[in-house]
Amino acid sequence: MMQASYYPTPIMISASGHYPPKSPPPNGLSRRSTHSPKSSVDRHLQFAASAGDNPLAEPSKHTDLWFCDGSIVLRAEDTLFRVHKSQLARHSPFFRDLFSLPQPSTDSTTSSSTVVANRNPALQIDTTNEIEGCPVLRLYDAAEDVDNLLTALYDGPSFGKNDSADFRMVSGILRLATKYLVDSLRTKALVHLSRAWPTSLKGWDAREDLARADEMQSGPGMSNIYPSPADVIILAREVNATSLLPSAFYDLSRYHYTQIFEQDDESGPSIAHLPLSNADLQRLALGKEASQHAITTLIRSMGSHSHSLLLGHHTHTHRSCRRDFSELVALATQHYLFDRERGCTDPLYVAEELGQPLYDFGQASGADDARFGESRRSAEVSECEACARALAMWTTRERERMWKMIPLWFRLDV
């Protein structure tokens, strides 16, 4: 019988070694470039720093979101949107309350109605400088985000494939939907993001299958199917979407430290340039250590308990089964623990591979192999199917246990 629980908790984490890239194990550092830890929130941060539009620029009407029968003009940066108060009020309690405030008369000493939105400057409905008969409401948000929010309100959200471009759009909608209390859009955006940053192991495996399929088409190291997990962590903190954090932290932990802190090239800045809090950087370091410890413990446990695995399916221990298990443990130890070039600290992937006996760790079988570490069974070694099934069942249970431990590895309150 295997141990009930041996994966590291916050009080039993030991030091680890290096960080290898995400699954499947690469040939070298350049292999792990399916996405960079660069930030796609630079645009948002730059706008926050500027905190408004260019006072010298002449605002222009949006080409699509300018309705001739609109009742209010929204200004974001240097873009004007003429929309309907009723449409905004229908979806947003914030705008409903804002529009229900008494409007000042034109001869009043007070020229606007004011409401403070979160930590932003006060929103003011300007009734003295109307545009085509409509009052003007200046929003302190990026024009692109307002465009995406309004389009989703009028036409319904049209989300993509959870790639970087889609994340840019969805994150803007999610920020403003959270800020202006558009709960229906917030829920839809979170459901969409959860497909790439899931809360279940089944969802994670489906995500990884998509990434591997994309890599087979794009070539090793060329896949860019998902955005930077650092961006997701930043967004999740900003909009209080804690359900996205475990998978995002786990994904980020699969980078080399040099990729996280030193990479600064054409693919973008390193995470050292991103506004990840010190607390989250600490969580990342501790989680990386825990994931490495999980692999070490997994392999050691498989070796020390292989007798129990075998005896549970045989009246006596087959010599070939003992040999197969010994070979598997030796290969796993060499590949995942001692080989610093080809090693891997993706424990979910390691456990998945260990469930496939006689795995030729990380070796391509030929030029036609599109996936590194393709599973193959040795023709020279007889394999006991009962032992193979037992090992597969054991690794399946261990992967489920690991998944449940991820929030503890990264000290996440979810």
N, C-alpha and C positions, 0 to 999 in steps of 0.2 A: 504494500500500500504506500502510495506516495504521500509526502507531507501535505498536511491540509493547507498550509500557507507559509511560504518561505520567501516571498518577494519583499523587497525593502519597504519599510514604513518610515515615517519621519525620524524614528529613533534608532534605525538599524541600517543606515547607509554607509558604505565604505568607499574608499577612494577607487577611482577607475583609471583607465588609461586614456587613449586617444579617442577622437570621434571619427567614425567612418560615416560615409553618406547613406542616404536612404536606400531602401531596397529597390531592386536587387543589388548585391554588393558590386561596386565599381572596380575598374582597373586602376584608377588613380583619382587624384583630386579633381581633375578636369571632368571626370565622369559625372560628378554630382552638380549638375547645373540645370536641372529641370526647372528650377526657378531660383532667383536670387533673393537673399534677404533684404533687398532694396525696398524702399518704401514707395507705395503708390499713393500715399497720403501727402506727399510733398506739396501738391497743389492746394490741398485743404489747409496745410500749415502755413503756406505762403500767404494765402488769403487771410487767415486769422491774424497774421502778423501785420498785414496792411490794413485790416479792419475797415474795409469800405471801398468805395469806388474812386476813380480819379476825378477830382473836382474840375479839372480842365477839359475832360473829355465830354463830348456831346452824347447824351444817351440815345440809343437807337431802339426802334420797335423790334420785337421778336417777329420773325417772319411767319411763324405758325400760331403761336399763342398770343394773338392780338385779335380779339373778337370785337366786331363793330358794335355789338350790343352789350359788351362788358360793362360792369358797374364800378370797377376799381382798377387802378393801375398799380402793379407791383414793380418796384425798381430794385434790382439786384445788380450791384456793381454798375455797369453802364448799359444794362439791358432793361427794357421796359416790357412788361407783360400786362395786357389788358384782359382781365378775366372777370368771373362773376362772383360776387360776394356769396350768393346762395350756394354755389358749388363748393367754395372753401368752407363755409359754415356747416354744410351738410356732413363733411368728413372730419372736420377739426373743431373740437370744443374750444380750442384756443381762439381761432378766428371767429367762431360764433359769439364768444363772450366779447371779443374786441369790437365786433361790428354792432353789438347791442348797446355799447356805451353811448350816452348822449353825444351827438355831434355838435360842436360849437358853431355858432353863427359866424358869418363872414365879418361882421363888425365887432365881434368879441375880441377882447384883449388877448384871449388864449386862442391860438390859431390851429391847434391840433389836439386830437385825443391821444393819450399816451398810455402804453402798456409795456411793462418790462418783460422780456422773454428770456428766461434763464439768466445767464451771466452776460448777455449781449446788451448793447446800448438800447435805450428805450425805443420801442417801435412807435412811430408817429404817423397818424393819418393826416396828411397835409390837405386841408380843404381850401387853402388860399391860393395855391399854385396848381390848380387842376389842369389835367391834360385831356382835351376833347370832352370836357364836362365831367370828368371822373376824378375823384380824390386820389391822392398818391400815397402809397404805403411803402416806405423804404425798408427793405429787408437786408440785414447784415449777414448775408450768405453768398456763397459763390453762385454766379449766374447759371453755371452748368447744373448745379445741384437743384436750383429752383426750377430750371427747365425740366429736368427729369422728374421732379416731384409733381409738377403741374401736369405733365404729359401722362403720368401714371394715374392722377386723379381723374382726368378727362377720358382717357382711352383705356385705362387699366394697365397694370404693370406688364412689361414685356421683358422678362429676364432671359439671359442667355445661358452659356455653358459653364458659368462659374470660373471663367478665365480672368486674366488681369483686366481686360477691357470691361467685362461684365461687372467685376468687383468695383471698378471705379464708379460705374453707374449705380449699382445696388447700394454701395456704402453711402453715396450722397443722398439717395432716397431714404435710407434707414436713419441717417443723422437728422434730416429734416422732419421725417415722420415722427421721430422720438421727440424732437424739440417742439413741434407744433401739435403733438398729441393726435396724430393720425394713426390710430391704433390698428386699423385694418391693413394699412400698407406696411406698418412695422411688422405685424405678424407674418404677412406674406414674404417680406424680405428676409426675415429670420428663417422661415421654413426653407426658402431657396438656398440661403447660405449653409444651412445645416446639411445639405446634400454633399457639400465639399468638406464640411467641418462637422462630422456627425457625432452623435452621442451614443451610438451603438457600434459594437464590433462588426456586425453585419454591414452597417453603413460604411464603416472604414474600409472593409475589404472591397466593397463595390467601388469606392473612391479610388483605391489603389489599382484595381483592375482597369479602370479607365485610364489612369496615368500610365500604366504599363502598355496598354494598347496604343496610346498616343505616342509613346516612346518607340514602339515598334515601327510606326509609320514615319516618325520624325528622325529617328536615328538616335544612338546613344548620346545622352547629354544635350539633346536638342529640344526635348519636350518642354513646353511652357504652359501646361494646361491649367495650373492653379496659381493664384497670386501669392505674394510673400506671406508666410504665416505671421511675420512680424506686423504686417499691416492689419491682419485679422485680430491680433491681440490688442493693438492700439484701438481699433474700432470697437471691439467688444467692451473694452474698459470705458470708452467714451459714451456708449449707448446702453451700458449695463446689460450686455448680452452674455452672461457668464457661461451659458451652455456651449458657446463656441470655443471657450478657452482650452479645455483638455486636449482636443485634437490639434489645435493650433500650436500649443506648447510642445506637444509630442512631435509634430512635424518639424518645428524649428529645432528641436533637440537633435535631429538627425544630421544637422550641418556640422562641419568642422568648426572649431573655434576660430580658425583663421578666416573662414568664410564669413563668420558672423561678425567679427570685430575688425578685420583688416581689409576685406575685399572692398575696393573702391576704384572701379574701372568703368568701361563702357556700359556694363550691366547695371550700374547704379551704386549708390553709397552703401557702406556697410551699416550694420545695425547700430554700430557705435554712434552713428550720426542721427539715429532715430530717437524719438521721445519715449522710449520704453523706460518705465520707472525703475529706480534702483531695486525696488522690491521684486519687480517682475524679472529683472536680470538675475537676481539671486534665485528666484524660483527656477529659472531656466538652467542655471548651473547645477543646482541640487537635483533637478529632474534628469539632467544628462548623466549625472553620477549614478542615480538610481537605476536608470535604464541599463547602463553597463553592468551594474551589479546583478540585475535581473538575468542577464544573459549568462554571466558566470555561474550563478546559482542554478539556472536551468540545466546547463550542460553537466555540472557536477552532480546534480540530483539524478539526471538520467543515467549517468555512469554508475553511481552508487546504488541505484535502485533497479538497474536493468535485470538483475536476478529475479526480483519480485515480478517485474513485468512478464518475464518469460515463464516463470513457474506458474503464473496464473492461467496459462494456456497450454501447458504440457504436463503430462504425468512425470516426465523427466526433462531435464534441460538439454536441448539439442546442441551439439557442439557447433554446428554451423550458425545457430542463432546467437550463441555467445560470441562467436567470431564476428558476426555482422554487427552486433551492438558495440563491441570493442572498436571495430573499424569506424563506426559512425561517431562515437565519442571522440576518438582520436582525431578524425578529420574536422569535427566541429571545434575541438579545442584549438587545433592549429589555425583554422581559418578565421574563427571569430574572436579568439582570445589572444593569440600570439602574432598573427600576421597583421602588422600595423598598417600595411598598405591596402590590404583587401578586407580588413576586418569590418564589422558592422555593429552599430549600437542601436539597431532597430529591433528590439526584442520580439515584437509581434511577427516580424518577418522571419527572424531566426527560428522561432518556435514552429512557424508554418513549414519551413524547410526541413526541420528536424523530424517532422511527421511524415516525410517522404524518405524512406530508408534507402541507403546506398546512394545518397545524393552526392553528385560530383560538384563539390562546393565551388561556386564562382567560376567554373571553367566552361568555356564555350566549346561545343562539340565539333564545330566547324564553321566555315564561312556562312553557311545558311542559318546559323543560330542567331535569331534577332534579339533574344533576351539572354543577358548574362546570367549564369547560374541555372541554366535550363536543367530540369530534373530528368535524370536517366537512370535506369536500373542496370547494374552490371550483368553482363551475360555470363560471366565466369563464376559468379557467386550465387548459390541457391538461396532463395529467400523464403522464409516461412510466412505464409499469408496471415496466419493467426497472429504472429508477432507484429507484422506490418499493421494489421488492424488495431492491435492493442496500442501500438505506438502512436498511430494517428488519433485515436480516441484520447490518449493522454495529452498530446500536444494541443488538441482542441480545447480540453479543459483548462490547460495552463494558459492558453491565449485569452480565454474568457476571464481568468483570474487576473492576468496582467492588465487587461483593459479596465477592470474595475479599480485597479491600483493606481492608474495614471493620475487621477486628481490628487492622491496622496503623495505621489512622487514629486509633483510640482506645487504642493502646498496650496491647492485651490479649494475654495469654499463653494462647491457647486452641489 
